[in-house]
Amino acid sequence: MVKHKRPFDQNLVDAINKLNWPLVNNNGVKAFLRKNARNETGAEHIAGKLHELKVRDIEILPNVLKQPLSVKNDKRKGKLYFGKRKGVNKFPYLKVVVRVEKDETETIITVCSSKRCP
């Protein structure tokens, strides 16, 4: 039996793979992309249709980590970085959810669009 795979945009996966990994956040800590998310890769998870992302959002991802509008620590989700999206969008902010590892590096869990920036 084949597991159900969520639909994703291949152009977004290609844009994610083109980034210079590891990315660096505002404190100089390296941020990596997670290897897998259930039955899909980390890049396929971020490129999911429900996240409503565009290629230009992926291109500004290093800048959001380097110069975020806001950083919030959440007990359940981890560390949240917020940045402004380019262009006119119904969801004007980009939210990057990051998990802090024991060796002080960060792992990017997901990226999605957001209406609010705390």
C-alpha positions as CSV (number, residue, x, y, z in Angstrom):
1,M,0.0,0.0,0.0
2,V,1.4,3.4,-1.0
3,K,1.3,6.2,1.5
4,H,-0.6,9.3,0.6
5,K,1.7,12.2,-0.6
6,R,0.6,15.8,-0.4
7,P,0.8,17.9,-3.5
8,F,3.8,20.2,-3.8
9,D,5.3,22.6,-6.3
10,Q,8.5,21.3,-8.0
11,N,9.6,24.9,-8.8
12,L,9.7,25.6,-5.0
13,V,11.7,22.5,-4.4
14,D,14.3,23.5,-7.0
15,A,14.5,27.0,-5.5
16,I,15.1,25.5,-2.0
17,N,17.8,23.2,-3.3
18,K,19.5,26.2,-5.1
19,L,20.1,28.0,-1.7
20,N,23.6,28.0,-0.2
21,W,23.1,25.6,2.7
22,P,23.6,26.0,5.6
23,L,22.0,29.4,6.0
24,V,23.1,31.7,8.9
25,N,20.7,33.5,11.3
26,N,21.0,36.9,12.9
27,N,23.3,35.5,15.7
28,G,25.7,33.7,13.3
29,V,24.2,30.3,14.1
30,K,24.0,27.9,11.1
31,A,20.5,26.7,10.1
32,F,20.0,23.5,8.1
33,L,17.0,22.1,6.3
34,R,15.5,19.0,7.9
35,K,16.1,15.7,6.0
36,N,12.6,14.3,6.1
37,A,9.1,15.0,7.3
38,R,7.0,11.9,7.7
39,N,6.8,10.5,4.1
40,E,8.3,13.4,2.3
41,T,11.6,15.4,2.2
42,G,12.0,18.7,4.1
43,A,12.0,20.6,0.8
44,E,8.8,18.9,-0.4
45,H,7.1,19.7,2.9
46,I,8.0,23.4,2.6
47,A,6.8,23.4,-1.0
48,G,3.4,22.0,-0.1
49,K,0.5,23.8,-1.8
50,L,-1.2,24.6,1.5
51,H,1.7,26.9,2.6
52,E,0.9,29.3,-0.3
53,L,4.5,30.1,-1.1
54,K,6.1,31.5,-4.2
55,V,9.7,31.2,-5.6
56,R,10.4,34.8,-4.5
57,D,9.5,33.8,-0.9
58,I,12.2,31.1,-1.0
59,E,14.7,33.5,-2.4
60,I,14.3,35.9,0.5
61,L,14.6,33.1,3.1
62,P,18.3,33.8,3.9
63,N,17.4,37.5,4.5
64,V,14.5,36.7,6.8
65,L,16.9,34.6,8.9
66,K,19.6,37.2,8.8
67,Q,17.4,40.3,9.4
68,P,14.0,39.2,10.8
69,L,11.3,41.7,11.6
70,S,10.5,39.7,14.7
71,V,11.8,36.6,16.5
72,K,9.5,34.7,18.9
73,N,10.2,31.6,21.1
74,D,7.3,29.2,21.3
75,K,7.4,26.2,23.6
76,R,5.5,23.9,21.3
77,K,6.7,25.0,17.8
78,G,10.3,26.2,18.6
79,K,11.7,29.5,17.4
80,L,9.8,31.6,14.9
81,Y,11.3,34.1,12.5
82,F,9.0,36.6,10.8
83,G,9.9,38.6,7.6
84,K,8.1,40.8,5.1
85,R,7.2,39.2,1.7
86,K,7.8,40.9,-1.6
87,G,4.9,42.1,-3.7
88,V,1.2,42.4,-2.9
89,N,-0.1,39.3,-1.0
90,K,-3.1,38.4,1.0
91,F,-0.7,37.0,3.7
92,P,2.0,39.8,3.9
93,Y,4.5,38.0,6.2
94,L,6.7,35.0,5.9
95,K,7.0,32.7,9.0
96,V,10.0,30.4,9.4
97,V,9.7,27.7,12.1
98,V,13.0,26.5,13.5
99,R,14.0,23.9,16.0
100,V,17.1,24.5,18.1
101,E,19.3,21.4,18.3
102,K,21.5,20.3,21.3
103,D,24.7,21.4,19.4
104,E,23.3,25.0,19.1
105,T,22.6,24.6,15.4
106,E,19.1,25.2,14.0
107,T,16.9,23.0,11.8
108,I,14.3,24.7,9.6
109,I,11.1,22.7,10.1
110,T,8.7,24.7,7.9
111,V,8.1,28.0,6.1
112,C,4.7,29.4,5.5
113,S,2.8,32.7,4.8
114,S,1.2,34.5,7.7
115,K,-1.2,37.4,8.2
116,R,0.3,38.6,11.5
117,C,3.7,39.5,12.7
118,P,4.0,39.7,16.6
